[in-house]
Amino acid sequence: MSQDYKLISGIVIIVSIILAGAFFITNYGDSGDQQISEKNITNVQPTLSSDIYVADFGIKGDGSDETAKLQSALDYAGAHSSKAVVFPADKTIGISRTVETPPKLELIGNGCTIKLIDHSGMGYGDSLFVVGAYSYVHDLKFNGNMDNQDDTPNGVYLLTDSRFENNEVFNISAYMLGTYRGDNIIINNNIIHDTRQYGIATSGEGFPVVNDYSNNITITNNTIYNCGQVGIKIRQTSNSLVKGNIITTPKSDPYHNEPSGIRLYSFDGPNDHIIISNNTVTGGGIPFDEGISSDDAHNTNITITGNNVSNTYYGIHIKFNNGVVTDNTIFHCVQCILDKGMDNIVIPNTLIDCPLSQNPFAWGKR
């Protein structure tokens, strides 16, 4: 090897080292903390654990609008087959439009809040957050900031085979947490509160004949309160379970909604094979509120059993046929059970302190 060749090779190596050091300083700073702008987000390399940290995408979590950065982090995770996206502990990420997650992703919330900024511009029918199919979301908080909006956007929507656990959803004007034409969805152990309309709502598609039910939805162990219309709204849904939830209806009704704890909607499309069991519903003591209720006779194969309902005007108000309503405990209600359907099994139930329980439509034991 000639001396000239050795000299040239050495110069190339030295220049390469200098350029690499300059790149490190430019992109990471003197302290080694990664500084990433939205312009070079696509150059972020996945961690060895295949987890993505949203802080690495420049998110500060100070409540300012960081919609683009958050969406970019989620999109990057989806494009690189990452397993999880990790949020900073106890921070607040402001957003101004719908954020959507790719499928097959775990969101690790660490108590972080996703908050709609003041006067976001989001309108009726828009959603704060859409959870992709086969995804798992836990330990996040979603704040709709409804008193500082100019319209009534929705909260969080869950797609097929998603799981939503240990989260908090609050201050949302319309639908707080919902499914649409989704199957095999688990909603468990969340805190849902403060909306003018619905806490948890399921929905399929098709009216008056449902052509696509939400199927196999599991709603368990959630704490729900201060929902202006309904705590849990079941619509166009089949083969689903509502169990072990604790629901408190509002103490005031400024919009004359006559709120319900759990309601089987069928005016928009019926439900089939629904089990409502072991829930606790406590009323706010306002006129004509309901613990558990249904719209009309189009709901089929309904079982309501083992629930505790108290302090509502109607304890259980049913209008479907051939259902089973047994082993419920209903107390301090004006009317414990009002059965306007046909051929329902409504004995035995325990009725305590219900002034109108001798009504010909009321059944049970005292």
Residue pairs with C-beta under 8 A, 6 or more apart in sequence:
27 34
27 35
27 36
27 40
28 34
28 35
29 35
34 56
35 58
36 44
36 56
36 57
36 58
37 58
38 58
38 68
38 69
38 72
41 57
41 58
41 69
41 72
41 73
41 76
42 76
44 56
44 57
44 76
46 52
46 80
46 82
47 53
49 83
50 80
50 81
50 82
50 83
50 84
51 82
51 83
51 84
51 85
51 86
51 108
52 73
52 76
52 77
52 80
52 82
52 84
52 85
52 86
53 85
53 86
53 88
54 69
54 70
54 73
54 85
54 86
54 87
54 88
54 93
55 61
55 88
56 73
57 69
57 70
57 72
57 73
57 76
58 66
58 69
59 66
59 69
59 70
59 73
59 88
59 91
59 93
60 66
60 91
61 88
61 91
61 92
61 93
61 112
62 91
62 92
63 92
63 93
63 94
63 115
63 117
64 94
64 117
65 94
65 95
65 96
65 117
66 93
66 94
66 95
67 94
67 95
67 96
67 97
67 99
70 93
70 95
70 99
70 114
71 99
71 100
73 85
74 85
74 99
74 100
74 101
74 102
74 105
75 102
76 82
77 84
77 85
77 102
77 105
78 101
78 102
78 103
78 105
78 132
79 102
82 105
83 105
83 106
84 105
84 106
84 107
84 108
85 101
85 105
85 106
85 107
85 108
86 108
86 110
87 93
87 107
87 108
87 109
87 110
87 112
87 140
88 110
88 112
89 110
89 111
89 112
90 110
90 111
90 112
91 112
91 113
92 112
92 113
92 114
92 115
92 143
93 112
93 113
93 114
93 115
94 115
94 116
94 117
95 114
95 115
95 116
95 117
95 120
95 128
96 116
96 117
96 120
96 121
96 122
97 120
97 121
97 122
97 126
98 122
98 126
98 127
98 128
98 129
98 130
99 114
99 128
99 129
99 130
100 129
100 130
100 132
101 107
101 129
101 130
101 131
101 132
101 135
101 137
102 132
103 132
103 133
103 134
103 135
103 159
104 132
104 133
104 134
104 135
105 132
105 135
105 136
106 135
106 136
106 137
106 138
107 131
107 135
107 136
107 137
107 138
107 140
108 138
108 139
109 137
109 138
109 139
109 140
109 141
109 167
110 139
111 139
111 141
112 140
112 141
113 140
113 141
113 142
113 143
114 128
114 129
114 140
114 141
114 142
114 143
115 142
115 143
115 145
116 122
116 128
116 143
116 144
116 145
116 149
116 153
117 145
118 145
118 148
118 149
119 148
119 149
119 150
120 145
120 149
120 153
121 150
122 128
122 149
122 151
122 153
123 151
123 152
123 153
124 151
124 152
124 153
124 174
125 153
125 154
126 151
126 153
126 154
127 153
127 154
127 155
127 156
127 157
128 142
128 144
128 153
128 154
128 155
128 156
128 172
129 142
129 155
129 156
129 157
130 156
130 157
130 159
131 137
131 156
131 157
131 158
131 159
131 162
131 164
132 159
132 162
133 159
133 160
133 161
133 162
133 182
134 160
134 161
134 162
135 159
135 162
135 163
136 162
136 163
136 165
137 162
137 163
137 164
137 165
137 167
138 163
138 164
138 165
138 166
138 167
139 166
139 167
140 167
140 168
141 167
141 168
141 169
141 170
142 155
142 156
142 167
142 168
142 169
142 170
142 172
143 170
143 171
144 153
144 155
144 169
144 170
144 171
144 172
144 173
144 176
144 195
145 171
146 152
146 171
146 172
146 173
146 194
146 195
146 196
147 171
149 173
151 173
152 173
152 174
152 196
153 172
153 173
153 174
154 172
154 173
154 174
154 175
154 176
154 178
155 169
155 172
155 174
155 175
155 176
155 177
155 178
155 195
156 164
156 169
156 176
156 177
156 178
157 178
157 179
157 180
158 164
158 177
158 178
158 179
158 182
158 185
158 187
159 179
159 180
159 182
160 181
160 182
160 183
160 184
160 185
161 182
161 183
161 184
161 185
162 182
162 185
162 186
163 185
163 186
163 188
164 177
164 185
164 186
164 187
164 188
164 190
165 186
165 187
165 188
165 189
165 190
166 188
166 189
166 190
167 190
167 191
168 190
168 191
168 192
168 193
169 176
169 177
169 190
169 191
169 192
169 193
170 176
170 191
170 192
170 193
170 194
170 195
171 194
171 195
172 194
172 195
173 195
173 196
173 197
174 195
174 196
174 197
174 198
175 195
175 197
175 198
175 201
176 192
176 195
176 197
176 198
176 199
176 200
176 201
176 227
177 187
177 190
177 192
177 199
177 200
177 201
178 198
178 200
178 201
178 202
178 203
179 185
179 201
179 202
179 203
179 214
179 217
180 203
180 204
180 205
180 214
181 203
181 204
181 205
181 212
181 214
182 214
182 217
183 214
183 215
183 216
183 217
184 215
184 216
185 214
185 216
185 217
185 218
186 218
186 220
187 200
187 217
187 218
187 219
187 220
187 222
188 218
188 219
188 220
188 221
188 222
189 220
189 221
189 222
190 222
190 223
191 222
191 223
191 224
192 199
192 200
192 222
192 223
192 224
192 225
192 227
192 231
193 199
193 223
193 224
193 225
193 226
193 227
194 225
194 226
194 227
195 226
195 227
195 228
196 228
196 229
196 255
197 227
197 228
197 229
197 230
198 227
198 229
198 230
198 231
198 233
199 224
199 227
199 230
199 231
199 232
199 233
199 247
200 219
200 222
200 224
200 231
200 232
200 233
201 230
201 232
201 233
201 235
202 214
202 217
202 219
202 233
202 234
202 235
202 236
202 237
202 240
203 214
203 235
203 236
203 237
203 268
204 210
204 211
204 212
204 213
204 214
204 215
204 235
204 236
204 237
204 238
204 269
205 211
205 212
205 236
205 269
206 212
206 236
206 269
207 236
207 268
207 269
208 269
209 269
210 236
210 269
210 270
212 236
213 236
213 237
213 238
213 272
214 236
214 237
214 238
214 240
215 237
215 238
215 239
215 240
216 238
216 239
216 240
217 237
217 240
217 241
218 240
218 241
218 243
219 232
219 240
219 241
219 242
219 243
219 245
220 241
220 242
220 243
220 244
220 245
221 243
221 244
221 245
222 245
222 246
223 245
223 246
224 231
224 232
224 245
224 246
224 247
224 248
225 231
225 247
225 248
225 249
226 248
226 250
227 249
227 250
227 259
228 250
228 253
228 255
228 257
228 259
229 257
229 259
229 260
230 259
230 260
230 261
230 262
230 263
231 245
231 247
231 248
231 249
231 259
231 260
231 261
231 262
231 281
232 242
232 245
232 247
232 261
232 262
232 263
233 263
233 265
234 240
234 242
234 262
234 263
234 264
234 265
234 271
234 274
235 265
235 266
235 268
235 269
235 271
236 268
236 269
236 270
236 271
237 271
237 272
237 274
238 271
238 272
238 273
238 274
239 272
239 273
240 271
240 273
240 274
240 275
241 274
241 275
241 277
242 262
242 274
242 275
242 276
242 277
242 279
243 275
243 276
243 277
243 278
243 279
244 277
244 278
244 279
245 262
245 279
245 280
246 279
246 280
247 261
247 262
247 279
247 280
247 281
247 282
248 261
248 281
248 282
248 283
248 284
249 259
249 260
249 261
249 281
249 282
249 283
249 284
249 286
249 289
249 312
250 259
250 284
250 286
251 284
251 285
251 286
252 284
252 286
253 259
253 286
253 287
253 289
258 287
258 288
258 289
258 290
259 284
259 286
259 289
259 290
260 289
260 290
260 291
260 292
260 293
261 279
261 281
261 282
261 283
261 290
261 291
261 292
261 309
261 312
262 276
262 279
262 281
262 291
262 292
262 293
263 290
263 292
263 293
263 294
263 295
264 271
264 274
264 293
264 294
264 295
264 299
264 302
264 320
265 271
265 295
266 294
266 295
266 296
266 298
266 299
266 320
267 295
267 296
270 298
270 299
270 300
271 299
271 300
271 302
272 299
272 300
272 301
273 300
273 301
274 299
274 301
274 302
274 303
275 303
275 305
276 292
276 302
276 303
276 304
276 305
276 307
277 303
277 304
277 305
277 306
277 307
278 305
278 306
278 307
279 292
279 307
279 308
280 307
280 308
280 309
281 291
281 292
281 307
281 308
281 309
281 310
281 312
282 309
282 310
282 311
282 312
283 289
283 291
283 309
283 310
283 311
283 312
283 313
283 333
284 311
285 311
286 313
287 313
288 313
288 314
289 312
289 313
289 314
290 312
290 313
290 314
290 315
290 317
291 307
291 309
291 310
291 312
291 314
291 315
291 316
291 317
291 330
291 333
292 304
292 307
292 309
292 315
292 316
292 317
293 314
293 316
293 317
293 318
294 302
294 317
294 318
294 319
294 320
295 319
296 319
296 320
297 319
297 320
297 321
297 341
297 342
298 320
299 319
299 320
299 323
300 320
300 321
300 322
301 322
301 323
302 318
302 320
302 323
302 324
303 323
303 324
303 325
304 316
304 318
304 323
304 324
304 325
304 326
304 328
305 324
305 325
305 326
305 327
305 328
306 327
306 328
307 316
307 328
307 329
308 328
308 329
308 330
309 315
309 316
309 328
309 329
309 330
309 331
309 333
310 330
310 331
310 332
310 333
311 332
311 333
312 333
313 333
313 334
313 335
314 333
314 334
314 335
314 338
315 328
315 330
315 333
315 335
315 336
315 337
315 351
315 354
316 325
316 328
316 330
316 336
316 337
316 338
317 337
317 338
317 340
318 325
318 337
318 338
318 339
318 340
318 341
318 344
318 346
319 340
319 341
320 341
320 344
321 341
321 342
321 343
321 344
322 341
322 342
322 343
322 344
323 341
323 344
323 345
324 344
324 345
325 337
325 339
325 344
325 345
325 346
325 349
326 345
326 346
326 347
326 348
326 349
327 348
327 349
328 337
328 349
328 350
329 349
329 350
329 352
330 336
330 337
330 349
330 350
330 351
330 352
330 354
330 364
331 350
331 351
331 352
331 353
331 354
332 352
332 353
332 354
333 353
333 354
334 354
334 355
334 356
335 354
335 355
335 356
335 357
335 359
335 362
336 349
336 351
336 354
336 356
336 357
336 362
336 364
337 346
337 349
337 351
337 357
337 361
337 362
337 363
337 364
338 359
338 361
338 362
339 346
339 361
339 362
339 363
340 361
346 363
346 364
347 363
347 364
347 365
348 364
348 365
349 363
349 364
349 365
350 364
350 365
351 357
351 362
351 364
351 365
351 366
352 366
354 362
354 366
356 362
357 364
357 366
